[in-house]
Amino acid sequence: MSHDPSAHAHAAHEPEWEVSIWPFVISFGILFALPVAFAFKFAYEMPFAAILALGVGTPMIVAGIAGWVKEGMGGHHGEGLAFPAMGWFILAEAMIFVSMFAAYWFNRLSADVWPPAGSVELPQLLPLVMTVVLVASSFTIHHAETLMHRNDRAGFNTWLIVTMVLGSVFLGMSAYEWNHLFGQNFTPDTNFFGTAFFSITGLHGSHVIVGLGIFIAVLLPALNGKINEAFVKTASLYWHFVDIIWFFVVSQVYYW
């Protein structure tokens, strides 16, 4: 019986189709967390229904990110590209923030009066507290990495969870601030400052949600004693990026 080596080589290099449910989970989460929640809040004036929509959509987004990231970076296809790929991803995301800041700077510097009519005074203390919380989370994830290298798995899990709690507290404070501003009739369509404020802080908040999803993808295997060091390093790099971007957000939007 003869074998065709070329046919075997062709089969070995034949592309594999991969199917994942997680993009659908993320899509439905975004549907509930953004258009449905905003419609309930602003179109139908049903704030409780909007909160319920957020309560459904946000966990779906986090879970979808966690599942998708675990598939993409935890498997044998993507593991070796995890850290370099994150570097390129961060560069792309930084360019998005740069474009938004550029639009904000241009309109701010060219305006005759700032802030424009209809603006409200932004809180001054809360952003400082949010900054302390987010900076602390960078130290806690760094400490978790250190414990991982010392093979202290229990300590790694503990400090990873602390990091996730701090990130969640940050998001909670941001949501509280948004709700307070909405109560003062300061919304994305109030004026350009409202559009810029909610767009920039919302974009940053979405990156915090992504970071929490990545950490969940790290934590679940770690609780079973499985820690992928390259994956942890990649997740930590992303979180430090989110922290650095916040310094630009808080300095330019709140205190300039």
C-alpha positions as CSV (number, residue, x, y, z in Angstrom):
1,M,0.0,0.0,0.0
2,S,1.5,3.3,-1.1
3,H,1.3,6.7,0.6
4,D,1.5,10.0,-1.0
5,P,3.8,12.3,1.1
6,S,2.6,15.4,-0.7
7,A,-1.0,14.7,0.2
8,H,-0.1,14.1,3.8
9,A,1.8,17.4,3.9
10,H,-1.2,19.2,2.4
11,A,-3.5,17.7,5.0
12,A,-1.1,18.7,7.8
13,H,-1.2,22.4,6.6
14,E,-4.8,22.5,5.8
15,P,-6.4,25.4,7.8
16,E,-8.6,24.5,10.7
17,W,-12.0,26.2,11.2
18,E,-12.6,27.2,14.8
19,V,-16.1,28.0,16.1
20,S,-16.6,30.0,19.3
21,I,-19.8,31.1,21.1
22,W,-18.1,33.9,23.0
23,P,-18.4,36.6,20.3
24,F,-22.1,36.1,20.4
25,V,-22.2,36.4,24.2
26,I,-20.2,39.7,24.0
27,S,-22.5,41.0,21.2
28,F,-25.7,40.3,23.2
29,G,-24.0,41.8,26.3
30,I,-23.2,45.0,24.4
31,L,-26.8,45.1,23.1
32,F,-28.2,45.0,26.7
33,A,-25.6,47.3,28.2
34,L,-25.7,50.1,25.6
35,P,-28.7,50.6,23.3
36,V,-31.2,48.8,25.5
37,A,-30.1,50.4,28.7
38,F,-29.9,53.8,27.1
39,A,-33.3,53.4,25.5
40,F,-34.9,52.6,28.8
41,K,-33.1,55.5,30.5
42,F,-33.5,58.3,28.0
43,A,-36.3,57.3,25.6
44,Y,-38.7,55.6,27.9
45,E,-37.6,57.1,31.2
46,M,-37.5,53.8,33.0
47,P,-34.3,54.0,35.1
48,F,-34.9,50.7,37.0
49,A,-35.3,48.8,33.7
50,A,-32.1,50.5,32.5
51,I,-30.3,49.2,35.6
52,L,-31.6,45.7,35.0
53,A,-30.4,45.9,31.4
54,L,-26.9,46.9,32.6
55,G,-27.1,44.1,35.2
56,V,-27.7,41.6,32.4
57,G,-25.4,43.1,29.8
58,T,-22.2,43.8,31.8
59,P,-21.8,40.3,33.2
60,M,-22.3,38.9,29.7
61,I,-19.6,41.2,28.3
62,V,-17.1,40.2,31.0
63,A,-17.9,36.5,30.7
64,G,-17.7,36.6,26.9
65,I,-14.3,38.4,27.1
66,A,-13.0,35.9,29.6
67,G,-14.1,32.9,27.5
68,W,-12.9,34.3,24.3
69,V,-9.5,35.4,25.7
70,K,-9.0,32.0,27.3
71,E,-9.7,30.3,24.0
72,G,-7.4,32.6,22.0
73,M,-4.5,32.8,24.4
74,G,-4.7,29.7,26.4
75,G,-4.8,27.2,23.6
76,H,-1.8,25.9,21.7
77,H,-2.5,28.1,18.6
78,G,-2.2,31.4,20.3
79,E,-0.2,30.9,23.5
80,G,3.2,31.8,21.9
81,L,1.8,35.0,20.3
82,A,0.0,36.2,23.5
83,F,2.5,38.8,24.7
84,P,3.7,40.2,21.4
85,A,0.1,40.4,20.1
86,M,-0.9,42.3,23.2
87,G,1.8,44.9,22.5
88,W,0.3,45.5,19.0
89,F,-3.2,45.6,20.4
90,I,-2.2,48.2,23.0
91,L,-0.6,50.3,20.3
92,A,-3.9,50.2,18.3
93,E,-6.0,51.1,21.3
94,A,-3.6,53.9,22.2
95,M,-4.2,55.4,18.8
96,I,-7.9,55.4,19.4
97,F,-7.4,57.4,22.6
98,V,-5.0,59.8,20.9
99,S,-7.7,60.5,18.2
100,M,-10.3,61.2,20.9
101,F,-7.9,63.4,22.9
102,A,-6.9,65.3,19.7
103,A,-10.6,66.1,18.9
104,Y,-11.1,67.2,22.5
105,W,-8.0,69.4,22.5
106,F,-8.9,71.0,19.2
107,N,-12.4,71.9,20.2
108,R,-11.3,73.1,23.7
109,L,-8.5,75.3,22.4
110,S,-10.6,76.8,19.6
111,A,-13.7,77.5,21.8
112,D,-14.4,81.1,22.8
113,V,-15.9,80.1,26.1
114,W,-15.1,77.0,28.1
115,P,-16.8,75.0,29.4
116,P,-19.7,75.5,27.0
117,A,-23.2,76.5,28.2
118,G,-25.1,73.7,29.9
119,S,-22.0,72.1,31.5
120,V,-21.9,71.3,35.2
121,E,-19.0,71.4,37.6
122,L,-17.3,68.0,37.7
123,P,-16.4,66.4,41.0
124,Q,-12.8,67.1,42.2
125,L,-12.4,64.6,45.0
126,L,-13.9,61.5,43.4
127,P,-11.5,61.4,40.5
128,L,-8.6,61.5,42.9
129,V,-10.0,58.5,44.9
130,M,-10.5,56.6,41.6
131,T,-6.9,57.3,40.6
132,V,-5.6,56.0,44.0
133,V,-7.7,52.8,43.5
134,L,-6.5,52.2,40.0
135,V,-2.9,52.9,40.8
136,A,-3.2,50.5,43.8
137,S,-4.5,47.8,41.4
138,S,-1.3,48.1,39.3
139,F,0.8,47.4,42.4
140,T,-1.4,44.5,43.4
141,I,-1.2,42.8,40.0
142,H,2.6,43.4,40.1
143,H,2.8,41.8,43.5
144,A,0.7,38.9,42.2
145,E,3.2,38.3,39.4
146,T,6.0,38.3,42.0
147,L,4.3,35.7,44.0
148,M,3.7,33.6,40.9
149,H,7.4,33.6,40.2
150,R,8.0,32.4,43.8
151,N,5.6,29.6,43.1
152,D,3.2,30.9,45.8
153,R,0.0,30.0,44.0
154,A,-2.3,30.8,46.9
155,G,-0.8,34.3,47.3
156,F,-1.0,34.8,43.5
157,N,-4.7,34.0,43.6
158,T,-5.4,36.3,46.5
159,W,-3.7,39.3,45.0
160,L,-5.2,38.7,41.6
161,I,-8.6,38.7,43.3
162,V,-7.7,41.9,45.2
163,T,-6.8,43.5,41.8
164,M,-10.1,42.5,40.4
165,V,-12.0,43.9,43.4
166,L,-10.1,47.2,43.0
167,G,-11.0,47.3,39.3
168,S,-14.6,46.7,40.1
169,V,-14.6,49.4,42.8
170,F,-13.2,51.8,40.2
171,L,-16.1,50.9,37.8
172,G,-18.6,51.3,40.6
173,M,-17.4,54.8,41.3
174,S,-17.5,55.7,37.6
175,A,-21.1,54.5,37.4
176,Y,-22.0,56.5,40.5
177,E,-20.5,59.6,38.9
178,W,-22.3,59.1,35.6
179,N,-25.6,58.6,37.5
180,H,-25.0,61.8,39.5
181,L,-24.2,63.8,36.3
182,F,-27.3,62.4,34.5
183,G,-29.3,63.6,37.5
184,Q,-28.0,67.1,36.8
185,N,-29.1,66.8,33.2
186,F,-25.5,66.6,32.0
187,T,-25.5,63.9,29.3
188,P,-23.6,63.1,26.1
189,D,-25.9,65.3,24.0
190,T,-25.8,68.3,26.3
191,N,-22.9,69.9,24.5
192,F,-19.5,69.1,23.1
193,F,-18.0,68.8,26.6
194,G,-20.6,66.3,27.5
195,T,-20.0,64.3,24.4
196,A,-16.2,64.3,25.0
197,F,-16.5,63.5,28.7
198,F,-18.8,60.5,28.4
199,S,-17.0,59.2,25.3
200,I,-13.5,59.3,26.8
201,T,-14.4,58.1,30.3
202,G,-16.7,55.5,28.7
203,L,-14.0,54.2,26.4
204,H,-11.7,53.9,29.4
205,G,-14.3,52.2,31.4
206,S,-14.9,49.6,28.7
207,H,-11.1,48.8,28.8
208,V,-11.4,48.2,32.5
209,I,-14.2,45.8,31.8
210,V,-12.1,44.0,29.2
211,G,-9.2,43.8,31.8
212,L,-11.5,42.2,34.3
213,G,-12.6,39.7,31.7
214,I,-9.0,38.8,31.0
215,F,-8.3,38.4,34.8
216,I,-11.3,36.1,35.1
217,A,-9.7,34.0,32.3
218,V,-6.5,33.9,34.3
219,L,-8.2,33.3,37.7
220,L,-10.5,30.3,36.9
221,P,-7.6,28.0,35.8
222,A,-5.4,29.4,38.6
223,L,-8.0,28.3,41.2
224,N,-7.5,24.7,39.9
225,G,-3.7,25.1,40.2
226,K,-3.0,25.9,36.5
227,I,-1.1,29.2,35.9
228,N,0.1,30.2,32.5
229,E,3.0,32.6,33.1
230,A,2.9,34.1,29.6
231,F,-0.8,34.7,29.9
232,V,-0.4,36.4,33.3
233,K,2.4,38.6,31.9
234,T,0.1,39.6,29.0
235,A,-2.9,40.3,31.3
236,S,-0.7,42.4,33.6
237,L,0.7,44.4,30.6
238,Y,-2.8,45.3,29.5
239,W,-3.8,46.4,33.0
240,H,-0.8,48.7,33.3
241,F,-1.8,50.2,30.0
242,V,-5.3,50.9,31.3
243,D,-3.8,52.5,34.4
244,I,-1.5,54.8,32.4
245,I,-4.3,55.9,30.1
246,W,-6.3,56.9,33.1
247,F,-3.7,59.5,34.0
248,F,-4.3,61.2,30.7
249,V,-8.1,61.0,31.2
250,V,-8.1,62.4,34.7
251,S,-5.6,65.2,34.0
252,Q,-7.2,66.4,30.7
253,V,-10.9,65.9,31.3
254,Y,-11.3,66.6,35.0
255,Y,-8.5,69.1,36.0
256,W,-7.6,71.0,32.8
